[in-house]
Amino acid sequence: MTQCSAKRSTEQGQMSLDLGLGKVIEANFDGGRISSDGGILLLRKADDSLELLETAAFCLEETRRADLVRHQRLDMLRQRVYGIAHLYEDCNDAQFLRSDDMHKLAVGRLPSEADLASQPTLSRFENCVDDVSLKALQQVLVHAYVRMRKATAPLRCQKVVRLQMDTTCDPTHGYQQMTFYSGFYETDCYVPLFIFTDDGFPLSALLRAGNAAPGDGALRMLKMVVEELRLAWPGVRIELTADAAFGLPEIYNWCEDNSVTYYIAIKANAGLDYHTKELVVRCKELYDLGNPKPSGDLKHGHLNPQERYRQWRQHEERKRYGSKDEGRMQQHFEEDRWLVRCFHSFMYDAREWRYKRRIIARIQFDALGPDVRYVVTNSRKGTPQVVYEKYCLRARCENWIKDLKNYLLSGRTSCQEFNANQFRVLLHAFAYALIWKVKKAAGLEHATVESVRLKLFKIGVQVRENSRAVRLQLASQHPYQCEFVRAWSKLSRAG
């Protein structure tokens, strides 16, 4: 419960504690209209700056009688997204939050006005979204990103947009529509697909059935994102990084036909290994020259993944259970620090490809033996090392998805209908976009969603309303006042 309503001590009971300080500590819920979500107005300012939810409200069809409407679509959308950003991910939380003064102010109501929407109203709101509205909502994030970039930089400065695409597992525990068992994740689940920019702004959040192949819907969402970006910036250069799950000929062909530079991992096979066989031998020779006394715990040579993992576990256990701390640290610094890494580029033609494509190989030889990774690209520029390092930036996308899943609980897709669950995933993506805007303004670019929430949103505040103004008295001892004021100032200028 985020708000403490005053009650009589005789009704609630007096709470006391004796810590031996010479005075008894007494507690009671009679502090007045105090909320724990004092930073929620930062989300409202970020929302006004991006015009995100206002645009999203126009994508939702209104089927209710106008004379009976008490809660507008925009109000319910704000109530739901702001609540998700504060980790109130369930509609059931509206039972307590609908009368919270700060949440009412963020939505656009005075504390003395009527309460916000209840849980049944929000549940009906989530379940009334159709396919047409969902398709339009997918474009809202791209429009918000374009609007923000045009406001912060001239059109000529937007030379390249880098996209990162990845999937995740959303386990389900009921009879939701389109939930299936996934052999890869070994559970009943959905398989959402996300597309981010290189600085972490979400551009797409597509919920897919549990039995969807890794590339299902990927090309459709990529087309939508690229088309919207090209409408705003016709001459912009677009780059795409993705893992081997998206290494599909149709994605290669479309990117090449539409001038999209891609860096996509490709699984190793006998044909690719043939081109790097001599280089692996050369790396082993260099490793042996630089490390003349290799560890006897691990064998060199070509090992299958299971054998490599078994030897690695044995090696780590020997170090962990060593008799001396000095010896364990010495093993860490002397045995594990030496490795040989080489990069190679060659042309390769698969059976289903329409012509040869450039392959970047990264060969690494260390105490575990050889490790070879491949990346396919249509970029003709840059050395193999530079190209491979561009692909490695894709790993950041996994951290952004982890923020969505762990700190915004985007996996709470417990509605029975698939469209309602897709709408929930988009609501969580909207909340993530607003938090992204707030942490940029506060100078916390590398902070997680949970850190931003604790530092900027979860602030005790006392709300006082009179006939002329609403006065918010934030906690005087809040340790992140400077970051809060900085974000408030920058969001005010952006608005």
N, C-alpha and C positions, 0 to 999 in steps of 0.2 A: 504494500500500500504506500503510495508516494505522498499522501497528504494525511496529516494528523488532525482529526476533528476533535474539538474540545468536548469533553464529557465530565460529568461530575465524578469526584473521587468516590462518592458512595456507590455509584453505579459501576465503576470500573475497578476500583480497588487501588489502594496506595501501594507503590513498589518502593522498597527501601533496601539498603545494603550498607553493612558496616565493614569498612576496610581497615579499621584501627587507626584512622587519621585524626581522631578526636571529635569528628563530626559525622553524623549519619547522612548518607547519601539517599535522597528521596527522588523518585521519578514518577511522572504521570504524563499522559497524553493530553495536556492542556495548554500547549504552546501557541495555539491559534492557527491561523491559515498559513502553514509552512509546507512547502513542497521540496522534494529532493531533486527535482528536474529543473534547476534554475537556468541551465544552459540551452534549453530547448529552443529559445528564440534565435539562437545561432543557426539552427536548421531552417527556421522560417526565413531568415535573411539570405541564406544560401539558396533556398528555394526561389525566392523572389529574384535573385541574381541570375539563376539559370532558367527561370520560368519553366521549370520541369513539370511540376504537378499541375500547374495551370494549363499547360499544353496537353498533358495526359488526360485531364478531365474532359477535354473536347473529343477525345477518342472513345469515350464511353457513351453508349446509347441510353437515353432517358426514356424509360417505359412507364414511369409512374404518373399518376394523375397530378397535374400541377397544383390543384387546390388542396391536395392532401400531403404535399411534400413538406417535411420539417427539417430534413438534413440534406443539403445540396451534395452533389457528387464530389465537388472539389473539397468540401469540408470533410467528408468521410475519407477521401483519399489522403488528405493531410493528416487526419487523426490516425489513420492506419500506418502510414509511412513513418511519421514522427515517433509513434509508439514502437515500431520495429527498431528504429535507430537507438532507442533507449532500452532495448532488450525486452520489450513487452511484445513478444512475437505472436501470441495467441489472441484471438478475438475475445476470449474470456476475460482478458485483462481490462477490457473496456468497462466492465462492471464497476471497477474502482477508479479508472482513469477518466471516465466521462465527466466527473465533477471536479477534477483537479484544476486549480486556477491557472497553472502554467500551460497545461495542454489546451485549455480553452482559449487562452491568449494566443498561443501559436496558431491555432486553427482560425482565429479571427473573431472571437467572442469575448466579451467582458466577463470577469468573474461573477458578476451579479446576474448575468443572463442565463438562459436555459442550458441544461447539460448537453453534452455531446451525444453522439449516437450510441446506442446500447449494443450489446453483443448480438442479439438476434438481427438487428438492423444491419450491422456490418457483415454478418454471415450471408444475409440475402444479397448484400451488395457484391460480395466476392463471387457468388454463384450465378450472377446474372450476366456475366461477360461472355460474349460470343466470339466466334473465330475472326470476324471482321474487326472487332475492337482490339483483339489481341495482336492482329497483324499491324494495326496502326500504332499500338503501344510499343511494338518493337522498334519503330522508327523514332520514337520520342527521345531516346537516349542519344542517338546520333545527332538529332537536331539541337539538343542542348549542348553537346560538345562543340558543334560548329558555331553556335551562337556565342559560346564562351570564348572560343579561340578568335573569332572575328572582333570581339570586344577588347581582347588583351593584346592583339598583334595585328599589324596591317596585313592585308591579303597577300602582298608580295613576300612576306616573311614566312608564310606557311609553305615550305618547299617539300616536306616529306612527312607522311603519317605512317607510323609503324604499328602494325596490328599483331596481336598475339592471341592465338586460339587454343583452347584446351577443353577437356571434359572432366567430369567428376562423377562420383557415385552418390546417389541420394537414397539411402535405404528406406523401405516402406514396411509397415507392420500391420497392414490391414488389407482391405479389399478395394483399394483405390483403382479407378479406371486406368487401364494401360500400364499397370505395374506387372512386371514379369521377372522371372529368375534370370540373372546374368551369370553366365559361366565364368566370365573374367573376374567379376567382383565376388562371386559365390554367395549371392544373396538376392532377395527380391528387392527391386529398386527401380528408380528412374535414373536416367543418364543425362543430366543437363549439359548444355553446350554454352560456353561463354567466349566472348571476344572482347579484349581490352586493348586500349592504346598502350604505348610504351611507357607512359607515366601512370598507368593504373586506372584510367577512367573506363567504366564499363560501357560498351556499345551494343551489346546483345546478350540476352539471357533466354535461351531456348530450352524448354523442358521437353525431353524425349522419352519414349517408352523404354522399359527396362531391357527389352531385347533388341534395341536399336544398334546397328553397326556403328563403329566409331565415326565414320564419315557421313552418316545419315543426317541430312539437313545442314551440313557444314557449308556446302557450296551455295545453298539457297540463302543462308544468312550472310555469307561473305559477299554475295552479289548485292544484297540489300545495303550493306554497310558501304561498300565501295561506290555504288551508284549515288547514294546520298552524299558521300564525301566529294565525289566528282562534280555533283551539281553545285556545291558550294565553292569548290576550288578546282576548276577544270584542268589546270596544268599540274596539280599536285602529284608527287611521286609517292606511291603506296608500296610498302614492304610488308610481307607476311612471314611470321615464324610459327612453326607448329611441329609437333612430334610425329613419330612414324605412323600413328594411327590415321593421319590425314594425308599420307603419301599415296594418293589416288590419281590415276591418269586424268580423270575429268577435272580435278582441281589444277593439275599442272597445265592442262590445255587451256582452261579458262583464264588462268593467271597470265599465260603467255599471250593469249589473244586480246587481253584487256590491259596490258602494260603494267602488271602487278609483279614486282620482284618477290620471289618466295625463297625461303630457307627452311626446308622440311627434312626432317630426319628420315632415313630409309634403313630398313632392317638389313642386317648382313646376310649374304648368301655366298655360294661358291664362286659366282661370277665376280662379285666385288672383291672377295678375298684373294682371287687370282691376281688382281692388279696391285695388291699391297703385300703379297707374300714376301717379296725380296726386301721391302722396306722393314717388315717386322724382323727379319733376320738381322738386318743392319742395326736396328734399334737394340736388339739383344746384345750384339757385339759392343755397341757403345755403352750399354749398361754395365756389361762385364768389365770393360776398361775403366770406367769411373768408379765401380764398386768391386774391387778385386776380391773382397772377402764377403760374398753374399751370404745372407742368412741361411743356415741349414734347415730352418723350419719350413721353408717354402721351396717348392720345385719350380724351375723355369720350364718354359715350353708352352705348347698349345693345350690348354685345359678347357674342358667343358664348364659351363657356368656352375653346375652343382659341385664339381670337384674344386673349383676355385673358391667357392663360398665355404666349403668344408675346411680347406687349408687356411683360409683367412680366419675362421672361427678358432681353429686350433692355435694359430699364431697369436691372436688377441688374448686368448685365455692364458697362454703361457706368460705373457707380459702382465696380465692383470693379477695373476696369482704368484708373481715373483716374490722372492723373500726380502728384497731390499727396494725401498723407494728409489734410491739412486740408480739401481740397475734398471728398473722399469723406465725411468725417464731417459736413461742412456740409450735404451733400445728404441724408444720413440724417436729420438733425435738422430741416431746414427743409422738405424736400419731403414726407417720409413721416409727419410727426407730425400733420398736419392731416387730419381726417376729420369727417364729419357722420353721426350715427347717430340714427335715429328708430324708434319702436315704434308699432304700430297693432294694433287688435283689431277683428274683424268676424265675422259669422256666415256660414257657407258650407254648402252642401248639395250633396254629390256624388250621382251617380246610384245608387250601391249603398248609400248610407247611409239609415237609416230616418228621420232627421230632421236638421235643421241642427245644426252643431257650431261651437264657438268656435275661431277661427284667430288665432294671434298672429304678426304679421309683424315682422321686424327688417330695416330698410333701412339699409344703410351705403354711404356715398359717399366715396371717397377717390381717390387718384391713378390707381387702376385702373378707376374707374368705379363703377357701382352693383352692390351685392351684396345680394340679397334672400333671406332664409331664412324658412321657415314652420314653425310648431308647432301641432298640434291638441291640444286639451285639453277636458276636461269640468269644469274648475274655473271657477267663476263669480266667485271672489274674486281680488283682487290686480290691480294694474296690469299692462299688457302687458309692461313692462320686468321687473317682479318675476317674472312667470310664465316669461318667456324665460330669465332667469338661473337659475331652478330647473331648466329643461331642460339648460342648459349644464353643470351638475354631472355630467351623464352622461359627459363626457369622461374622468373619473377612472377609469371602468371599463376603458378601454383600457390604462391604466397597470397595473392589477391583472392583466389578462390577459397583458400583456407580462412581468410578473414570473413568471407561471406558465410561459410559453413559454421565456423566455430564461434564467431563473435556476433553474427547477425542471425544465426540459426536459419539459414535459407532452406535447410532440408525439412522444415516443418510443413511438408506438403501432405497434410492429413485430410484434405477434403475428398469427398467421394468422386466428384467429377474431375476429369482431366483438365478442362478449361479453367476451373477454379484454382487448381494447383499451379497451372501455368501463370495465372494472374498473381498468385502469391510469390512466385519466383521473381516476377517483374517488380513487385512491390519491394522485395528485399534488394533488388538491383537499384531501384530508385533511392532507397535509404542509403545504400553504399555510395551512390553518386553524390548525395548531399553531404555525407560525412567526408568524402574525398575533397569536396570544395571547402569545407570548414577547416580541415587540417592543412590544406595548402595555404589558406589565409592566416592560420595561426603559426606557420613556420614549422609544422610537425609532419613534413612530407613522408618521413620514414617510420612514423608511428603506426602501430596497429589500430584497428577499429576500437578494440577494448581500451587501449591507452587514451585515445581521443575521448572516449565516453567518460572515463574516470576523471580526466583532467579538465574537460571543458563542459560536459553535460551534467554530470552528477554533482550539482552544487546546491547546498541548502539555501532557500530563499523564502523570505516572508513577503506575502502579497497584501498590500493595503490599497483599497479603492475608496475614493471619495467622489464628490460631485464633479471635480475638475480633472483628476488624473488617476492613474494606477501606478502606485509606487512599489518598486521591487527592491528589497533590501537583501542583497546577496551576502553570503557568509564572509565576515571580515578576515578570517584566518584561512581562506582558500589559498593553497600554495601556488596556484597557476593563474594568478590574476593578470600577469603581464601577457601571457599567451591569449587569455580570454579577451582582453582589451584590444590586442593586436588583431585578432580575428574579427571582432566587432567593427573595428575601424575600417579594415580592408573590405569587408563585405558591404559596409555602408557605401563606400566609394564605388564598389562594383555595381551596386544596385542603382 
